[in-house]
Amino acid sequence: MRDLFIGLFEKLVGAVVILLCLGVLIAAGAALVAPGPNGGLLPALAILVGGSIYAILMGGMMYLFLGVYHNTKRTAEAIEALAKR
């Protein structure tokens, strides 16, 4: 049952990262075509750079947490195998 939840969480992390990237692209596009002082190339670039950094950091942390889980699981299995010798 635990493996089911971990597998689903891995898929959820992938979906969240994709949605973050799409959200950044949509927000940058909306800022590019927005009329008035709130729109234009400079705000669009700022959103694109800031949003990309945010998406990379959030996705990296979520994948790091999954990596810690997998490494802990492998270490526990290796210690159990050593204990059985």
Sequence and secondary structure as in RCSB ss.txt:
>XXXX:A:sequence
MRDLFIGLFEKLVGAVVILLCLGVLIAAGAALVAPGPNGGLLPALAILVGGSIYAILMGGMMYLFLGVYHNTKRT
AEAIEALAKR
>XXXX:A:secstr
 HHHHHHHHHHHHHHHHHHHHHHHHHHHHHHHH  STT SHHHHHHHHHHHHHHHHHHHHHHHHHHHHHHHHHHH
HHHHHHHHT 
